[in-house]
Amino acid sequence: MHHRMNSADIYGMNSIGRNPLRAGIADKTRQVLQVVFKNRRYTIMKIVVIGATGTIGKAVADALAKRHNLVRVGHRSGGYQVDLASPDSIKKLLRSVAPFDSVVCAAGLAKFGPLKELTDTDFLLGLSNKLMGQINLVRMGLSHIADRGSFTLTSGVLSQEPMPGSAAISPVNAGVEGFVRAAALEMPRGIRINAVSPPWVKETLEAMGMDSSSGMPAATVARAYVESVEGAKNGAVIDARTFS
Ligand SMILES: NC(=O)c1ccc[n+]([C@@H]2O[C@H](COP(=O)([O-])OP(=O)(O)OC[C@H]3O[C@@H](n4cnc5c(N)ncnc54)[C@H](OP(=O)(O)O)[C@@H]3O)[C@@H](O)[C@H]2O)c1
């Protein structure tokens, strides 16, 4: 039976009786704030979604917003802005939205193009933006994230299944996956970290004017991110195709 959430479903209202969905509470109260949604009980979290105005990130934020407090971050749009290529910008964002329970990053630039045409600048784009940007989110986010919180980063299937044109993207995606596996070994306070590896997204292929029949809808890709945030996985690279 479809179960619509209402205030009676919220457990552990905070002491001043505010609706915790609006209150943006993390950390100490995290264990007692729960909702029942579709007959399952969830802990309400404050989740920061980077790239929340993008194709994948919007679908992820919309899916998580059904049960959690969302902070939607874009680059030029969104409720908050960040530039992944700038450590100062990341630091400033994290300070302004802290404390939080989870960080999801569905952003990161890297250049697609023929190997013989790729320049140093093209390679550096992926390294400084998608790879170091996401690594810095974790390094700088650690001092603000709640106990038992989680980080979810984005790689892409080109890490394991390259194609002509992916010479600057494949190593970046593989780097993100390597970082997640290694960093999981050193996460303190029960904090988890995973990467989601999306395949080509249907809406992206459509926007590029390409055959989208083999693409995965962004809403389906989003299920892999929800699994990372709400499940128990740690140090995992979650292939979004397992959710099709
Ligand atoms: N779409 C696919 O088929 C696919 C497949 C595999 C992997 N991926 C990976 O998934 C991630 C998201 O892809 P997408 O297709 O959803 O991207 P998208 O639709 O182009 O959206 C990008 C998002 O990132 C933000 N952004 C842009 N530049 C940024 C910067 N310098 N710092 C921080 N945020 C920035 C954008 O904000 P504004 O809207 O404010 O500009 C937007 O919210 C990327 O890492 C991509 O490599 C995508």
The ligand as a MOL file (V3000), in Angstrom:
LIG
                    3D

  0  0  0     0  0            999 V3000
M  V30 BEGIN CTAB
M  V30 COUNTS 48 52 0 0 0
M  V30 BEGIN ATOM
M  V30 1 N 25.4340 11.8370 -17.7060 0
M  V30 2 C 26.0800 10.7240 -18.0070 0
M  V30 3 O 25.7630 10.0140 -18.9900 0
M  V30 4 C 27.1980 10.2650 -17.1140 0
M  V30 5 C 27.7160 8.9740 -17.2440 0
M  V30 6 C 28.7540 8.5600 -16.4130 0
M  V30 7 C 29.2770 9.4370 -15.4860 0
M  V30 8 N 28.7570 10.7050 -15.3760 0 CHG=1
M  V30 9 C 29.3370 11.6020 -14.3750 0
M  V30 10 O 28.3100 12.0550 -13.5130 0
M  V30 11 C 28.6110 13.3750 -13.0730 0
M  V30 12 C 27.3880 14.2570 -13.3100 0
M  V30 13 O 27.0700 14.1840 -14.6840 0
M  V30 14 P 25.7550 14.8980 -15.2830 0
M  V30 15 O 25.5880 14.3810 -16.6730 0
M  V30 16 O 24.6190 14.7900 -14.3330 0 CHG=-1
M  V30 17 O 26.2660 16.4040 -15.3520 0
M  V30 18 P 25.4670 17.7230 -15.7690 0
M  V30 19 O 24.0470 17.4300 -16.1490 0
M  V30 20 O 26.3190 18.4490 -16.7400 0
M  V30 21 O 25.4200 18.5470 -14.3820 0
M  V30 22 C 26.5960 18.9370 -13.8070 0
M  V30 23 C 26.3250 19.4410 -12.4010 0
M  V30 24 O 27.5900 19.8100 -11.8250 0
M  V30 25 C 27.5890 21.2080 -11.5600 0
M  V30 26 N 28.9200 21.7140 -11.8970 0
M  V30 27 C 29.3940 22.1070 -13.0940 0
M  V30 28 N 30.6780 22.5300 -12.9850 0
M  V30 29 C 31.0030 22.4130 -11.6650 0
M  V30 30 C 32.1440 22.7410 -10.8960 0
M  V30 31 N 33.2470 23.2580 -11.4670 0
M  V30 32 N 32.1050 22.5130 -9.5610 0
M  V30 33 C 30.9940 22.0010 -8.9700 0
M  V30 34 N 29.8850 21.6750 -9.6400 0
M  V30 35 C 29.8860 21.8810 -10.9700 0
M  V30 36 C 26.4760 21.8130 -12.3790 0
M  V30 37 O 26.0180 23.0260 -11.7540 0
M  V30 38 P 25.3060 24.2210 -12.6240 0
M  V30 39 O 24.0120 23.6270 -13.1350 0
M  V30 40 O 25.0750 25.3070 -11.6310 0
M  V30 41 O 26.2690 24.5530 -13.7190 0
M  V30 42 C 25.4440 20.6940 -12.3440 0
M  V30 43 O 24.7460 20.7190 -11.1230 0
M  V30 44 C 29.8630 13.8100 -13.8220 0
M  V30 45 O 30.9890 13.5870 -13.0050 0
M  V30 46 C 29.9200 12.8580 -15.0010 0
M  V30 47 O 31.2350 12.6050 -15.4370 0
M  V30 48 C 27.7410 11.1330 -16.1640 0
M  V30 END ATOM
M  V30 BEGIN BOND
M  V30 1 1 1 2
M  V30 2 2 2 3
M  V30 3 1 2 4
M  V30 4 1 4 5
M  V30 5 2 4 48
M  V30 6 2 5 6
M  V30 7 1 6 7
M  V30 8 2 7 8
M  V30 9 1 8 9
M  V30 10 1 8 48
M  V30 11 1 9 10
M  V30 12 1 9 46
M  V30 13 1 10 11
M  V30 14 1 11 12
M  V30 15 1 11 44
M  V30 16 1 12 13
M  V30 17 1 13 14
M  V30 18 2 14 15
M  V30 19 1 14 16
M  V30 20 1 14 17
M  V30 21 1 17 18
M  V30 22 2 18 19
M  V30 23 1 18 20
M  V30 24 1 18 21
M  V30 25 1 21 22
M  V30 26 1 22 23
M  V30 27 1 23 24
M  V30 28 1 23 42
M  V30 29 1 24 25
M  V30 30 1 25 26
M  V30 31 1 25 36
M  V30 32 1 26 27
M  V30 33 1 26 35
M  V30 34 2 27 28
M  V30 35 1 28 29
M  V30 36 1 29 30
M  V30 37 2 29 35
M  V30 38 1 30 31
M  V30 39 2 30 32
M  V30 40 1 32 33
M  V30 41 2 33 34
M  V30 42 1 34 35
M  V30 43 1 36 37
M  V30 44 1 36 42
M  V30 45 1 37 38
M  V30 46 2 38 39
M  V30 47 1 38 40
M  V30 48 1 38 41
M  V30 49 1 42 43
M  V30 50 1 44 45
M  V30 51 1 44 46
M  V30 52 1 46 47
M  V30 END BOND
M  V30 END CTAB
M  END
